[in-house]
Amino acid sequence: MTIAAFLPPANADYVRRAVVTTDVVFATSWSDLESYASDPSIDLALVDPSAEGAMNIGAATHTLKHYRHTPVAAYVPLTCENLKAVVYLSGHGLREAFLHPMTDGRQLSQFAHRLAGHRLAYEFLGSFETRLAHLDPRLVNALKDLFERPHRYETAGDIGRESGVSTKSIYREFHGAGLGTPRKFVTAAKILRGYAYLRGSQERIGSIGKEVGYAGGRTFAREVLDIFGCSPVRLRKFENDAEVSTQLVEWVQKPERRGDAC
């Protein structure tokens, strides 16, 4: 997980001290920031439109328009001018705004992790786009929520409660669409979000397991071993997001052994 930031020097120093669980690289100009934004390894761009000393809405808007694949958030002091800038930039794709000084640097890291998790989740769901089209729209919405908030789900019954569709009907619809089992989708959502945390921080495995809705790290580690054939520690070092998604898609589609579905 890497954040590229273009901020006034004093605010950049504050972020450098406050954000300790995520890598932050600091740009020295708008062109320097755009160079970072063109790098696919950058997960979030953090900007202050007045980083050069004067408000430059044009440069911030240019970054938002030309580097849409990189999420951009503002990090600004609370002033009338900054509020107007945030409102304007929100209409051009600004994802979030944080006020300087942050009370807890973890909020920025957690936001970046959520963004990475959402991106991975929607890329994963995109692999099943044509099959998902055969499901009840209520189920599709519930699956989107599952991948956004995997910690709220444990079983197909939870998908049923969110969608208003009976568990029996969920299994029937999944089978008819060739999607494997709902249980595997619940696991996939948790593992993808866990991978985003693994890749972006040095949090302990137990903490990550709890973040995604497991009782602790053992269950998370067991699922990772079953799917990827390695420990979470080794998965943390894996840098190919596409390969992780591909392996997870293959695992979801693999027929389950008798007694596995639950």
Kinemage of the C-alpha trace (Angstrom):
@kinemage 1
@onewidth
@group {chain A} dominant
@subgroup {mainchain}
@vectorlist {calphas} color= white
{ca met a 1} P 0.000 0.000 0.000
{ca thr a 2} L 1.532 3.322 -1.099
{ca ile a 3} L 0.149 6.859 -0.883
{ca ala a 4} L 1.549 9.724 -2.979
{ca ala a 5} L 1.101 13.125 -1.313
{ca phe a 6} L 1.531 16.712 -2.495
{ca leu a 7} L 1.123 18.987 0.517
{ca pro a 8} L 2.593 22.161 2.003
{ca pro a 9} L 5.947 21.270 3.658
{ca ala a 10} L 4.718 21.619 7.264
{ca asn a 11} L 1.641 19.460 6.599
{ca ala a 12} L 3.745 16.909 4.727
{ca asp a 13} L 6.025 16.633 7.765
{ca tyr a 14} L 2.984 16.071 9.978
{ca val a 15} L 1.696 13.287 7.718
{ca arg a 16} L 5.179 11.755 7.605
{ca arg a 17} L 5.140 11.466 11.399
{ca ala a 18} L 1.469 10.497 11.782
{ca val a 19} L 1.133 7.771 9.148
{ca val a 20} L 3.357 4.913 10.270
{ca thr a 21} L 1.554 1.810 8.966
{ca thr a 22} L 1.488 2.805 5.268
{ca asp a 23} L 4.214 3.915 2.861
{ca val a 24} L 3.910 7.576 1.829
{ca val a 25} L 5.948 9.205 -0.942
{ca phe a 26} L 5.976 12.986 -1.209
{ca ala a 27} L 5.762 14.935 -4.466
{ca thr a 28} L 7.411 18.332 -4.816
{ca ser a 29} L 5.211 19.695 -7.632
{ca trp a 30} L 1.978 18.949 -9.496
{ca ser a 31} L 3.929 17.379 -12.356
{ca asp a 32} L 5.796 15.255 -9.820
{ca leu a 33} L 2.465 14.160 -8.311
{ca glu a 34} L 1.107 13.260 -11.754
{ca ser a 35} L 4.195 11.152 -12.346
{ca tyr a 36} L 3.334 9.216 -9.203
{ca ala a 37} L -0.348 9.060 -10.174
{ca ser a 38} L 0.560 7.353 -13.460
{ca asp a 39} L 2.273 4.552 -11.509
{ca pro a 40} L -0.131 1.609 -10.950
{ca ser a 41} L 1.581 0.805 -7.652
{ca ile a 42} L 0.175 4.027 -6.115
{ca asp a 43} L -3.056 3.294 -4.264
{ca leu a 44} L -4.067 6.843 -3.314
{ca ala a 45} L -3.057 10.420 -4.135
{ca leu a 46} L -3.360 12.895 -1.267
{ca val a 47} L -3.457 16.558 -2.236
{ca asp a 48} L -3.809 20.088 -0.948
{ca pro a 49} L -4.826 22.425 -3.826
{ca ser a 50} L -2.708 25.161 -2.207
{ca ala a 51} L 0.393 22.949 -1.761
{ca glu a 52} L 2.526 25.446 -3.702
{ca gly a 53} L 1.430 28.352 -1.504
{ca ala a 54} L -1.517 29.579 -3.583
{ca met a 55} L -4.785 27.839 -4.438
{ca asn a 56} L -4.460 25.966 -7.736
{ca ile a 57} L -7.831 24.383 -8.513
{ca gly a 58} L -6.845 23.939 -12.168
{ca ala a 59} L -3.891 21.672 -11.379
{ca ala a 60} L -5.897 19.597 -8.910
{ca thr a 61} L -8.740 19.213 -11.425
{ca his a 62} L -6.275 18.182 -14.144
{ca thr a 63} L -4.935 15.413 -11.892
{ca leu a 64} L -8.455 14.180 -11.151
{ca lys a 65} L -9.475 14.148 -14.830
{ca his a 66} L -6.351 12.629 -16.345
{ca tyr a 67} L -5.502 9.995 -13.727
{ca arg a 68} L -8.914 8.536 -12.937
{ca his a 69} L -7.482 5.104 -12.160
{ca thr a 70} L -5.770 6.596 -9.077
{ca pro a 71} L -8.178 7.667 -6.292
{ca val a 72} L -7.544 11.206 -5.016
{ca ala a 73} L -8.340 12.561 -1.545
{ca ala a 74} L -7.816 16.041 -0.119
{ca tyr a 75} L -5.877 16.780 3.054
{ca val a 76} L -6.440 20.416 4.012
{ca pro a 77} L -6.800 22.757 7.006
{ca leu a 78} L -10.362 23.873 7.780
{ca thr a 79} L -10.801 27.220 5.979
{ca cys a 80} L -13.602 28.681 3.848
{ca glu a 81} L -11.356 28.625 0.777
{ca asn a 82} L -10.476 24.967 1.287
{ca leu a 83} L -14.119 23.990 1.839
{ca lys a 84} L -15.076 25.651 -1.459
{ca ala a 85} L -12.205 23.837 -3.181
{ca val a 86} L -13.275 20.460 -1.746
{ca val a 87} L -16.888 20.980 -2.829
{ca tyr a 88} L -15.772 21.889 -6.346
{ca leu a 89} L -13.301 19.006 -6.653
{ca ser a 90} L -15.886 16.537 -5.331
{ca gly a 91} L -17.818 17.185 -8.530
{ca his a 92} L -14.755 16.113 -10.529
{ca gly a 93} L -13.992 12.827 -8.777
{ca leu a 94} L -12.446 13.704 -5.411
{ca arg a 95} L -13.043 10.625 -3.229
{ca glu a 96} L -12.686 12.023 0.292
{ca ala a 97} L -11.413 14.959 2.327
{ca phe a 98} L -9.381 14.817 5.538
{ca leu a 99} L -8.801 17.762 7.835
{ca his a 100} L -5.329 18.798 8.955
{ca pro a 101} L -4.193 18.037 11.575
{ca met a 102} L -5.403 14.436 11.772
{ca thr a 103} L -6.206 13.197 15.249
{ca asp a 104} L -5.167 9.668 14.251
{ca gly a 105} L -2.986 8.810 11.266
{ca arg a 106} L -4.610 5.393 11.041
{ca gln a 107} L -7.767 6.893 9.539
{ca leu a 108} L -5.866 7.730 6.353
{ca ser a 109} L -4.330 4.248 6.144
{ca gln a 110} L -7.700 2.619 6.771
{ca phe a 111} L -9.293 4.685 4.009
{ca ala a 112} L -6.561 3.665 1.558
{ca his a 113} L -7.042 0.019 2.558
{ca arg a 114} L -10.792 0.254 1.979
{ca leu a 115} L -10.234 1.741 -1.475
{ca ala a 116} L -7.804 -1.033 -2.384
{ca gly a 117} L -10.262 -3.607 -1.064
{ca his a 118} L -13.134 -2.128 -3.087
{ca arg a 119} L -11.041 -2.099 -6.265
{ca leu a 120} L -9.999 -5.722 -5.826
{ca ala a 121} L -13.576 -6.711 -5.019
{ca tyr a 122} L -15.104 -5.120 -8.100
{ca glu a 123} L -12.399 -6.567 -10.330
{ca phe a 124} L -13.226 -9.971 -8.843
{ca leu a 125} L -16.990 -9.526 -9.316
{ca gly a 126} L -16.333 -8.369 -12.864
{ca ser a 127} L -15.060 -11.871 -13.635
{ca phe a 128} L -18.608 -13.115 -12.992
{ca glu a 129} L -20.463 -10.223 -14.648
{ca thr a 130} L -22.444 -12.269 -17.188
{ca arg a 131} L -23.367 -14.895 -14.590
{ca leu a 132} L -24.415 -12.341 -11.993
{ca ala a 133} L -26.858 -10.946 -14.562
{ca his a 134} L -28.928 -14.133 -14.106
{ca leu a 135} L -29.451 -13.502 -10.384
{ca asp a 136} L -32.318 -11.725 -8.659
{ca pro a 137} L -31.242 -8.027 -8.554
{ca arg a 138} L -31.695 -8.106 -4.778
{ca leu a 139} L -29.032 -10.791 -4.589
{ca val a 140} L -26.649 -8.800 -6.773
{ca asn a 141} L -27.004 -5.791 -4.456
{ca ala a 142} L -26.407 -8.008 -1.429
{ca leu a 143} L -23.236 -9.418 -3.022
{ca lys a 144} L -21.945 -5.901 -3.637
{ca asp a 145} L -22.558 -5.133 0.028
{ca leu a 146} L -20.852 -8.401 0.993
{ca phe a 147} L -17.668 -7.353 -0.799
{ca glu a 148} L -17.813 -3.830 0.645
{ca arg a 149} L -18.467 -4.986 4.228
{ca pro a 150} L -17.354 -8.634 4.455
{ca his a 151} L -17.086 -8.511 8.247
{ca arg a 152} L -20.906 -8.459 8.445
{ca tyr a 153} L -21.318 -11.841 6.726
{ca glu a 154} L -20.641 -15.416 7.815
{ca thr a 155} L -23.068 -17.627 5.887
{ca ala a 156} L -25.525 -17.692 3.000
{ca gly a 157} L -28.157 -16.860 5.613
{ca asp a 158} L -26.565 -13.439 6.055
{ca ile a 159} L -26.810 -12.844 2.308
{ca gly a 160} L -30.454 -13.862 2.609
{ca arg a 161} L -31.127 -11.403 5.417
{ca glu a 162} L -29.539 -8.579 3.419
{ca ser a 163} L -31.364 -9.435 0.187
{ca gly a 164} L -34.691 -10.725 1.483
{ca val a 165} L -34.178 -13.952 -0.504
{ca ser a 166} L -34.475 -17.332 1.227
{ca thr a 167} L -31.323 -19.395 1.707
{ca lys a 168} L -32.811 -22.217 -0.374
{ca ser a 169} L -33.503 -19.820 -3.231
{ca ile a 170} L -29.996 -18.350 -2.984
{ca tyr a 171} L -28.413 -21.767 -3.476
{ca arg a 172} L -30.788 -22.533 -6.337
{ca glu a 173} L -29.990 -19.249 -8.097
{ca phe a 174} L -26.233 -19.636 -7.608
{ca his a 175} L -26.388 -23.155 -9.022
{ca gly a 176} L -28.476 -22.024 -12.002
{ca ala a 177} L -26.031 -19.197 -12.782
{ca gly a 178} L -22.967 -21.460 -12.468
{ca leu a 179} L -21.530 -19.403 -9.620
{ca gly a 180} L -20.430 -22.113 -7.206
{ca thr a 181} L -21.686 -21.725 -3.639
{ca pro a 182} L -22.644 -18.658 -1.585
{ca arg a 183} L -20.290 -19.893 1.140
{ca lys a 184} L -17.358 -19.534 -1.224
{ca phe a 185} L -18.388 -15.998 -2.123
{ca val a 186} L -18.459 -15.085 1.569
{ca thr a 187} L -14.966 -16.514 1.990
{ca ala a 188} L -13.713 -14.785 -1.181
{ca ala a 189} L -14.971 -11.399 0.063
{ca lys a 190} L -13.148 -11.827 3.374
{ca ile a 191} L -9.936 -13.044 1.748
{ca leu a 192} L -9.840 -10.200 -0.784
{ca arg a 193} L -10.285 -7.597 1.933
{ca gly a 194} L -7.725 -9.415 4.078
{ca tyr a 195} L -5.274 -9.385 1.187
{ca ala a 196} L -5.751 -5.608 0.828
{ca tyr a 197} L -4.839 -5.216 4.510
{ca leu a 198} L -1.920 -7.636 4.189
{ca arg a 199} L -0.518 -5.800 1.196
{ca gly a 200} L -0.932 -2.392 2.700
{ca ser a 201} L 0.150 -2.656 6.316
{ca gln a 202} L 2.158 -4.516 8.892
{ca glu a 203} L -0.849 -5.396 11.021
{ca arg a 204} L -0.739 -8.746 12.767
{ca ile a 205} L -2.505 -11.643 11.078
{ca gly a 206} L -4.890 -11.986 14.030
{ca ser a 207} L -5.933 -8.351 13.758
{ca ile a 208} L -6.532 -8.672 10.026
{ca gly a 209} L -8.598 -11.802 10.575
{ca lys a 210} L -10.831 -9.918 12.994
{ca glu a 211} L -11.080 -6.937 10.613
{ca val a 212} L -12.666 -9.145 7.952
{ca gly a 213} L -15.019 -10.946 10.321
{ca tyr a 214} L -13.162 -14.025 11.521
{ca ala a 215} L -12.766 -14.844 15.195
{ca gly a 216} L -9.011 -14.449 14.802
{ca gly a 217} L -5.998 -15.203 12.665
{ca arg a 218} L -6.170 -18.997 12.596
{ca thr a 219} L -9.284 -19.241 10.459
{ca phe a 220} L -7.980 -16.532 8.124
{ca ala a 221} L -4.636 -18.343 7.799
{ca arg a 222} L -6.378 -21.664 7.139
{ca glu a 223} L -8.491 -20.179 4.353
{ca val a 224} L -5.438 -18.508 2.767
{ca leu a 225} L -3.555 -21.821 2.838
{ca asp a 226} L -6.508 -23.660 1.292
{ca ile a 227} L -6.865 -21.153 -1.558
{ca phe a 228} L -3.299 -20.053 -2.292
{ca gly a 229} L -1.218 -22.843 -0.793
{ca cys a 230} L 0.790 -20.458 1.374
{ca ser a 231} L 0.657 -18.596 4.671
{ca pro a 232} L -0.654 -15.031 5.026
{ca val a 233} L 2.944 -13.937 5.703
{ca arg a 234} L 3.972 -15.183 2.245
{ca leu a 235} L 0.821 -13.793 0.630
{ca arg a 236} L 1.721 -10.394 2.096
{ca lys a 237} L 4.822 -10.363 -0.122
{ca phe a 238} L 2.833 -11.230 -3.243
{ca glu a 239} L 2.616 -8.148 -5.475
{ca asn a 240} L 0.547 -9.407 -8.417
{ca asp a 241} L -3.060 -8.431 -7.652
{ca ala a 242} L -4.310 -9.918 -10.927
{ca glu a 243} L -2.828 -13.313 -10.100
{ca val a 244} L -4.387 -13.253 -6.626
{ca ser a 245} L -7.784 -12.479 -8.158
{ca thr a 246} L -7.347 -15.188 -10.810
{ca gln a 247} L -6.505 -17.836 -8.217
{ca leu a 248} L -9.476 -16.811 -6.120
{ca val a 249} L -11.836 -16.974 -9.117
{ca glu a 250} L -10.527 -20.458 -9.933
{ca trp a 251} L -11.040 -21.561 -6.329
{ca val a 252} L -14.620 -20.264 -6.265
{ca gln a 253} L -15.426 -22.164 -9.454
{ca lys a 254} L -13.787 -25.409 -8.331
{ca pro a 255} L -16.425 -28.038 -7.469
{ca glu a 256} L -16.706 -28.590 -3.723
{ca arg a 257} L -16.208 -31.956 -2.124
{ca arg a 258} L -19.319 -33.582 -0.689
{ca gly a 259} L -20.011 -32.077 2.709
{ca asp a 260} L -18.084 -28.856 2.012
{ca ala a 261} L -21.109 -26.664 1.275
{ca cys a 262} L -22.700 -25.116 4.323
